[in-house]
Amino acid sequence: MSKKQVAVGIDIGGTNTAFGYVDRGGHILVEDKLKTSQYDEAEVYVAALYEKIMLAGQKIMDDVEILGFGIGAPMGNINKGTIEYPANLPWKGITPVADIFRKHTDLPVVVTNDANAAAVGEMVYGGARNMKDFVVITLGTGLGSGFVVNGNLMYGHDGFAGELGHTTIRSGPNARECDCGKKGCLETYVSATGLKRTLFKILADSVLPSELRKYSFEQLDAEMIHEAARRGDILAKRAFEHTGQMLGVKLADVVAHTSPEAIFLFGGLAQAKELIFEPARESMEENLLYIYRGKVKLLPSELSSQNAAILGASSLIWSLKESKSRKF
Amino acid sequence: MSKKQVAVGIDIGGTNTAFGYVDRGGHILVEDKLKTSQYDEAEVYVAALYEKIMLAGQKIMDDVEILGFGIGAPMGNINKGTIEYPANLPWKGITPVADIFRKHTDLPVVVTNDANAAAVGEMVYGGARNMKDFVVITLGTGLGSGFVVNGNLMYGHDGFAGELGHTTIRSGPNARECDCGKKGCLETYVSATGLKRTLFKILADSVLPSELRKYSFEQLDAEMIHEAARRGDILAKRAFEHTGQMLGVKLADVVAHTSPEAIFLFGGLAQAKELIFEPARESMEENLLYIYRGKVKLLPSELSSQNAAILGASSLIWSLKESKSRKF
């Protein structure tokens, strides 16, 4: 019997690194994780990670053929296989993570950022399976984006295309401060954190009651705002409306740049469904140039949110295998 | 002796249609033009145009081999070979200009908008000859843009990628009205018309003297503002600074989207050189996410401005010939 082909998807996060053996259908056969934060040295970390991957795979190793290792990481650079100046990882500066990984294996190793991995994942396993031009927007603590243009991931001249979270949506003295050092970046408004900041502004501006008035900034998170909105809290709902409205304005710009067939929303905030989709869709349509109106689908990601990061990372390997025209 | 290969470049404008026979080096061997506005019927227009092209080519026809016809036109759609709902052409709705053209010839006919043609022209004849990821911004009456991603023109799902002129740069009640029906579009600030509007606002806001205070809105054009700025007129210079500054903000967004190696400025306003480049570069750098700073070149187009539109249109044919991976 021929062995089942699998790709290993690795999701490097600040706290944990999750990985899984994934088949072409997007099923995770085995998965496990490792504490990223315990490893100050990238070499030691990769050695431990590789060992743990091999260990986890032992029980299926006789039945599968590993095709390669796909890695999703913050500030992962697909051109160079590096992680560059990540804010929340233990290794500072530029870490040549693919090269270090290749000391342990001769198989392909592909590195990219989380949002690019999500975009390829959507193309390989998800709702973009028959699309050649689409965008995935990841709404988590920050806002990431991955663009697929004519069937290929757009990585740009230096591998860092798709930093939509740091495009400017507000200018002037009242624009919000961003972690990146700039002001008015999209992700300061449209992300889990942005939603919380917006709610706080609404709590300040309005005199209406809200169940969220009893929480501090530190106590509150997007999930609590989501639940309050579901229960009918007017100000929580208003926070979603504002967030969706600002997202829609920027999505109209995204369409004018790249003219995609669809835009997928992925991640925590996208779970709020129509609370975010409805105002986003309405405001996108309102701000679209007439030639695009009514043409661009705004859809939820079809990747299961629980394993999406592992799926996205593993999809890089299928994508590499299936398209000879792709560079990565 | 073997015949010299040429591509015919056709630039369809509201008033005139200019065309030329162009060799691979970007030399125009013969050129002529036709009054677009005289033809209410697209069929009649194309027949007259084709006849005029053949007539103009008579004296070189024995020495050249025509490879195809490249057409640059407002709202030209590269996927479908159509011109769709142009604001300033005699034919309304959707005109299948490539199909009509093919009634006269079996050679390849490629249609796209002016800015995409300029981008391919820059890649074939100009400063982007060795680049795979770059952007061309055309600054004329409006603002157009063409994106090249991984060596290919990005045309998007429906052929209308690159409408950067209609991304939003200002919102709220004071945002400028755009011809497209929206408010706050980039081209209402950054274009020859945008420069004039900005100057008028500055004339209103400031009490400083200016030689331009004696002209009406209808009398004034970008060239006059340029000349006044060269002569040291403070308010004219300020209009360029504001225009460049706003352009720079949007260029930073463009970089975050596509991570290009270079951005080329093309067209009338780009002729103002450092008057526009300096504030644009400064404001772009200021607004760039740290990972891009100091990496992206902001350059003048290397296409001769006089024939740039014909060159751009003709380049579509060379690009078609030289890249089998290209769809158009």
Interface residues (C-beta under 8 A of the other chain):
Chain A: M75 E84 Y85 M131 K132 D133 F134 F147 V149 N150 N152 M154 Y155 G156 H157 D158 G159 F160 A161 G162 E163 L164 H166 T167 T168 S171 C180 G181 K182 V249 A252 D253 V254 A256 H257 T258 S259 P260 E261 N287 L289 Y290 I291 Y292 K295 V296 S325 K327
Chain B: M75 E84 Y85 M131 K132 D133 F134 F147 V149 N150 N152 M154 Y155 G156 H157 D158 G159 F160 A161 G162 E163 L164 H166 T167 T168 S171 C180 G181 K182 V249 A252 D253 V254 A256 H257 T258 S259 P260 E261 N287 L289 Y290 I291 Y292 K295 S325 K327
